[in-house]
Amino acid sequence: VGLRGSHLRRSSLSAAQADKGVSAQRIQAEVDAGRRGTATELARELKKAGVLEGFGGARLVPKRSYTLEELRLNKIEPTALLSPREDYLGKISSYCQRAYLTGILSGCFVFHWDVTNVFYVGAFSLGLVTIDKVGYNGGIEFLVVETIGRMLSRAYVERVSRHEAGHFLVAYMMGVLPSGYTLSAWNALKNNKTLGVQAGTAFCDDDFQKEVASGKLSSGILDKFCCIALAGVAQEFIDHGNAEGGMNDIRQLDFLLSGLGFTQKKADDQIRWSTLNTVLLLRQNQNVIDKLAKEMVADSPLSKCLLTVEQNLVLS
């Protein structure tokens, strides 16, 4: 009887995992077809059916005003988390500029360039920089610098992947369906035809867009947006004690709260609650972040990433 019961439990577990896998593939099919609203509705139906337990399954901390001291009691330093500085790519950019100048000086000696040759090289270089800055907002330079940075540092690749895994996981747990991701400027150019984008996670955010268009944003939608926006810097804070990437996330959040007419006190309350909630969700699910980040680095499809979350999520 014991062996039979064990076998039945294993069979039931296998069937449940198979259902999750098929469901994730169905969701990806809808996203790939451009039917993001339908994909979200499908995920909600599967949640009600008990197939996707993790979708919208986040247990949130009570919504109230939190002090800085309360955040620090939970081992959260707001200044380190909310003030990201991208030092690594700045250093790579500086090294590239020095290497380029060194190459020009070497060319002067090796090829015995005269003043005219140096002038032409300098004018050509300045022209390229101007075209990039004016026409592409510095996107070509960023593409080169970010690509070199990824080649030189495995730690940088891991940081970016875990940052985006944070966005992906928190969005899913808050009931906002991820629709894709990119981890590099090159992939952003190849897949989305955009320059100047380092990395990012896209979402099926029809509900948010509809409320923004109407000029009214509900508390529930705002809470989701804030937690998702802070998830990347929160994961970096958990990993390193500070954040480097994510300045655009913070700026977008500041712009939204300012646009909603929030007072400084109301904005601080919203940010502190969102920060505490997001960090606690991520801390509880670092095992998911580990596995999800690896899937992202491997460029796994959306369905595989969703399944990875569902199979490893802690909901209690």
VEXDREN-2710 file (C-alpha; in Angstrom, 1 decimal):
% VEXDREN-2710
k/r/px/py/pz
1/VAL/0.0/0.0/0.0
2/GLY/2.8/2.3/0.9
3/LEU/4.6/1.7/-2.4
4/ARG/1.4/2.2/-4.3
5/GLY/0.6/5.5/-2.5
6/SER/4.1/6.7/-3.2
7/HIS/3.7/5.8/-6.9
8/LEU/0.4/7.7/-7.1
9/ARG/1.9/10.8/-5.5
10/ARG/4.8/10.7/-8.0
11/SER/2.3/10.2/-10.9
12/SER/0.2/13.1/-9.6
13/LEU/3.3/15.4/-9.3
14/SER/4.4/14.5/-12.8
15/ALA/1.0/15.2/-14.2
16/ALA/0.9/18.6/-12.5
17/GLN/4.3/19.5/-13.8
18/ALA/3.3/18.4/-17.3
19/ASP/0.2/20.7/-17.0
20/LYS/2.4/23.6/-16.0
21/GLY/4.7/23.0/-19.0
22/VAL/1.8/22.8/-21.5
23/SER/0.3/25.9/-19.9
24/ALA/3.6/27.9/-20.2
25/GLN/3.8/26.9/-23.9
26/ARG/0.2/28.1/-24.5
27/ILE/1.0/31.4/-22.9
28/GLN/4.1/31.9/-25.0
29/ALA/2.1/31.1/-28.1
30/GLU/-0.3/33.9/-27.3
31/VAL/2.5/36.3/-26.5
32/ASP/4.3/35.4/-29.8
33/ALA/1.1/36.0/-31.7
34/GLY/1.0/39.5/-30.2
35/ARG/-2.1/38.7/-28.1
36/ARG/-0.7/39.9/-24.8
37/GLY/-4.1/40.6/-23.3
38/THR/-5.3/37.1/-24.1
39/ALA/-2.1/35.7/-22.6
40/THR/-2.8/37.5/-19.3
41/GLU/-6.4/36.3/-19.3
42/LEU/-5.1/32.7/-19.9
43/ALA/-2.7/33.0/-17.0
44/ARG/-5.5/34.2/-14.8
45/GLU/-7.7/31.3/-15.8
46/LEU/-4.9/28.8/-15.2
47/LYS/-4.3/30.4/-11.8
48/LYS/-8.0/29.9/-10.8
49/ALA/-7.7/26.3/-12.0
50/GLY/-4.8/25.7/-9.7
51/VAL/-2.3/25.1/-12.5
52/LEU/-0.2/28.2/-12.2
53/GLU/0.0/28.6/-8.4
54/GLY/2.7/31.3/-8.5
55/PHE/1.0/33.8/-10.8
56/GLY/-0.2/36.6/-8.7
57/GLY/0.7/34.5/-5.6
58/ALA/2.8/37.1/-3.8
59/ARG/2.0/37.6/-0.1
60/LEU/2.4/41.3/0.5
61/VAL/3.4/43.1/3.7
62/PRO/0.7/45.3/5.3
63/LYS/0.2/48.6/3.4
64/ARG/1.1/51.3/5.8
65/SER/3.8/54.0/6.4
66/TYR/7.2/52.5/7.2
67/THR/10.1/54.4/8.7
68/LEU/13.7/54.2/7.6
69/GLU/14.5/52.6/10.9
70/GLU/12.0/49.8/10.2
71/LEU/13.6/49.2/6.8
72/ARG/17.0/49.0/8.5
73/LEU/15.7/46.6/11.0
74/ASN/14.9/44.3/8.0
75/LYS/18.5/44.8/6.9
76/ILE/17.6/47.2/4.1
77/GLU/19.7/50.3/3.5
78/PRO/17.5/52.6/1.3
79/THR/20.4/54.8/0.2
80/ALA/22.4/51.9/-1.2
81/LEU/19.4/50.4/-2.9
82/LEU/17.8/53.5/-4.4
83/SER/21.0/55.2/-5.7
84/PRO/22.4/53.0/-8.4
85/ARG/25.7/53.9/-10.0
86/GLU/27.0/52.2/-13.2
87/ASP/30.7/52.2/-12.5
88/TYR/31.8/49.2/-14.6
89/LEU/30.7/50.4/-18.0
90/GLY/32.0/53.8/-17.3
91/LYS/35.4/52.4/-16.7
92/ILE/35.2/50.3/-19.9
93/SER/34.3/53.4/-21.9
94/SER/37.3/55.2/-20.4
95/TYR/39.6/52.4/-21.3
96/CYS/38.2/52.2/-24.9
97/GLN/38.8/55.9/-25.3
98/ARG/42.4/55.7/-24.1
99/ALA/43.0/52.6/-26.3
100/TYR/41.7/54.5/-29.3
101/LEU/43.9/57.5/-28.6
102/THR/46.9/55.3/-28.1
103/GLY/46.2/53.6/-31.4
104/ILE/46.2/57.0/-33.2
105/LEU/49.5/58.0/-31.5
106/SER/51.0/54.7/-32.5
107/GLY/49.8/55.2/-36.1
108/CYS/51.6/58.5/-36.1
109/PHE/54.9/56.9/-35.3
110/VAL/54.5/53.6/-37.3
111/PHE/53.2/55.2/-40.5
112/HIS/55.0/58.5/-40.1
113/TRP/51.8/60.5/-40.4
114/ASP/52.1/64.2/-40.9
115/VAL/49.8/66.9/-39.5
116/THR/47.4/66.5/-42.4
117/ASN/46.9/62.8/-41.8
118/VAL/46.4/63.4/-38.1
119/PHE/43.8/66.1/-38.9
120/TYR/41.9/63.8/-41.2
121/VAL/41.8/61.0/-38.7
122/GLY/40.7/63.4/-36.0
123/ALA/38.0/64.9/-38.1
124/PHE/36.8/61.4/-39.2
125/SER/36.6/60.3/-35.5
126/LEU/34.8/63.4/-34.5
127/GLY/32.3/63.0/-37.3
128/LEU/31.5/59.4/-36.2
129/VAL/31.0/60.5/-32.6
130/THR/28.8/63.4/-33.7
131/ILE/26.6/61.1/-35.9
132/ASP/26.3/58.6/-33.1
133/LYS/25.4/61.3/-30.5
134/VAL/23.0/63.2/-32.7
135/GLY/21.5/60.4/-34.8
136/TYR/21.5/57.5/-32.3
137/ASN/21.7/59.2/-28.9
138/GLY/25.1/57.5/-28.3
139/GLY/23.6/54.1/-29.0
140/ILE/26.4/52.8/-31.1
141/GLU/29.1/53.8/-28.6
142/PHE/27.0/52.1/-25.9
143/LEU/26.6/48.9/-28.0
144/VAL/30.4/48.7/-28.4
145/VAL/31.2/49.4/-24.8
146/GLU/28.6/47.1/-23.4
147/THR/29.6/44.3/-25.7
148/ILE/33.3/44.6/-24.6
149/GLY/32.2/44.8/-21.0
150/ARG/30.3/41.5/-21.3
151/MET/33.3/39.8/-23.0
152/LEU/35.7/40.9/-20.2
153/SER/33.6/40.2/-17.1
154/ARG/31.6/37.2/-16.2
155/ALA/30.5/39.0/-13.0
156/TYR/28.9/41.7/-15.1
157/VAL/26.9/39.2/-17.1
158/GLU/25.7/37.5/-13.9
159/ARG/24.8/40.9/-12.3
160/VAL/22.7/41.9/-15.3
161/SER/21.0/38.4/-15.5
162/ARG/20.1/38.4/-11.8
163/HIS/18.8/42.0/-12.1
164/GLU/16.4/41.1/-14.9
165/ALA/15.5/37.8/-13.1
166/GLY/14.4/40.0/-10.2
167/HIS/12.1/42.0/-12.5
168/PHE/10.7/38.8/-14.1
169/LEU/10.0/37.0/-10.8
170/VAL/8.4/39.9/-8.9
171/ALA/6.2/40.8/-11.9
172/TYR/5.0/37.2/-12.1
173/MET/4.3/37.0/-8.4
174/MET/2.4/40.3/-8.5
175/GLY/0.2/39.0/-11.3
176/VAL/1.8/40.9/-14.2
177/LEU/2.8/38.4/-17.0
178/PRO/6.4/38.8/-18.4
179/SER/6.4/38.7/-22.2
180/GLY/10.2/38.6/-22.9
181/TYR/13.6/39.8/-21.8
182/THR/17.0/40.8/-23.2
183/LEU/20.3/40.8/-21.3
184/SER/22.6/42.8/-23.6
185/ALA/22.7/45.8/-26.0
186/TRP/23.4/43.4/-28.9
187/ASN/20.4/41.3/-28.2
188/ALA/18.2/44.4/-27.9
189/LEU/19.4/45.6/-31.3
190/LYS/19.0/42.1/-32.9
191/ASN/15.6/41.3/-31.4
192/ASN/13.9/44.7/-30.9
193/LYS/15.9/46.9/-33.4
194/THR/16.7/49.4/-30.6
195/LEU/20.0/51.0/-29.7
196/GLY/21.1/52.3/-26.3
197/VAL/19.3/49.6/-24.3
198/GLN/21.4/47.6/-21.9
199/ALA/18.9/45.0/-20.8
200/GLY/15.3/44.8/-20.0
201/THR/12.2/42.7/-19.3
202/ALA/8.9/43.3/-21.1
203/PHE/5.5/42.7/-19.7
204/CYS/1.9/42.2/-20.7
205/ASP/0.9/45.4/-19.1
206/ASP/-2.4/46.2/-20.8
207/ASP/-4.1/47.0/-17.5
208/PHE/-1.5/49.5/-16.5
209/GLN/-1.5/51.2/-20.0
210/LYS/-5.3/51.5/-19.9
211/GLU/-5.3/53.1/-16.5
212/VAL/-2.5/55.5/-17.5
213/ALA/-4.4/56.5/-20.7
214/SER/-7.6/57.1/-18.6
215/GLY/-5.6/59.5/-16.3
216/LYS/-6.4/57.4/-13.2
217/LEU/-4.2/54.8/-11.6
218/SER/-5.6/52.5/-9.0
219/SER/-3.7/51.7/-5.8
220/GLY/-3.4/48.1/-6.8
221/ILE/-1.9/48.8/-10.2
222/LEU/0.5/51.4/-8.7
223/ASP/1.7/48.9/-6.1
224/LYS/2.5/46.4/-8.8
225/PHE/4.3/48.9/-10.9
226/CYS/6.4/50.2/-8.0
227/CYS/7.4/46.7/-6.9
228/ILE/8.3/45.6/-10.4
229/ALA/10.3/48.8/-11.0
230/LEU/12.4/48.3/-7.8
231/ALA/12.9/44.5/-8.2
232/GLY/16.2/44.8/-10.2
233/VAL/17.9/47.2/-7.8
234/ALA/16.5/45.2/-4.9
235/GLN/18.1/42.0/-6.3
236/GLU/21.5/43.8/-6.8
237/PHE/21.2/45.0/-3.2
238/ILE/20.6/41.5/-1.9
239/ASP/23.6/40.2/-3.9
240/HIS/26.1/43.0/-3.4
241/GLY/24.9/45.4/-0.7
242/ASN/24.3/48.2/-3.4
243/ALA/23.0/48.6/-6.9
244/GLU/24.8/49.6/-10.1
245/GLY/22.2/49.1/-12.8
246/GLY/18.7/50.4/-12.6
247/MET/18.9/54.2/-12.7
248/ASN/16.3/54.3/-15.5
249/ASP/13.9/52.2/-13.3
250/ILE/14.3/54.7/-10.5
251/ARG/13.8/57.7/-12.8
252/GLN/10.7/56.2/-14.3
253/LEU/9.3/55.6/-10.8
254/ASP/10.1/59.1/-9.7
255/PHE/8.5/60.5/-12.9
256/LEU/5.3/58.4/-12.3
257/LEU/4.8/59.5/-8.7
258/SER/5.5/63.1/-9.6
259/GLY/3.0/62.9/-12.4
260/LEU/0.4/61.6/-10.1
261/GLY/0.9/64.6/-7.9
262/PHE/2.3/62.7/-4.9
263/THR/3.6/64.8/-2.0
264/GLN/7.1/64.0/-0.8
265/LYS/5.7/62.2/2.2
266/LYS/3.2/60.2/0.2
267/ALA/5.9/59.2/-2.4
268/ASP/8.3/58.2/0.5
269/ASP/5.6/56.0/2.0
270/GLN/4.9/54.3/-1.4
271/ILE/8.6/53.7/-2.1
272/ARG/9.4/52.4/1.4
273/TRP/6.5/49.9/1.4
274/SER/7.4/48.8/-2.2
275/THR/11.1/48.4/-1.2
276/LEU/10.3/46.3/1.9
277/ASN/7.8/44.2/0.0
278/THR/10.1/43.6/-2.9
279/VAL/13.2/42.7/-0.9
280/LEU/11.3/40.3/1.3
281/LEU/9.7/38.5/-1.8
282/LEU/13.1/38.2/-3.4
283/ARG/14.9/37.0/-0.3
284/GLN/12.4/34.2/0.1
285/ASN/13.0/33.1/-3.5
286/GLN/16.7/33.3/-4.1
287/ASN/16.7/29.7/-5.3
288/VAL/14.3/30.8/-8.1
289/ILE/16.5/33.7/-9.0
290/ASP/19.5/31.4/-9.2
291/LYS/17.8/29.1/-11.7
292/LEU/15.9/31.8/-13.6
293/ALA/19.1/33.8/-14.2
294/LYS/20.8/30.8/-15.6
295/GLU/17.9/30.2/-18.0
296/MET/18.1/33.8/-19.1
297/VAL/21.8/33.6/-19.8
298/ALA/21.1/30.5/-21.8
299/ASP/18.5/32.6/-23.8
300/SER/15.8/30.1/-22.9
301/PRO/12.3/30.8/-24.3
302/LEU/9.6/32.5/-22.2
303/SER/7.8/29.2/-21.5
304/LYS/10.9/27.7/-20.0
305/CYS/11.4/30.7/-17.7
306/LEU/7.8/30.6/-16.6
307/LEU/8.1/26.9/-15.9
308/THR/11.3/27.4/-13.9
309/VAL/9.5/30.0/-11.7
310/GLU/6.5/27.7/-11.2
311/GLN/8.6/24.7/-10.3
312/ASN/10.7/26.4/-7.7
313/LEU/8.6/29.2/-6.2
314/VAL/8.1/29.5/-2.4
315/LEU/4.6/30.7/-1.7
316/SER/4.2/30.0/2.0
END
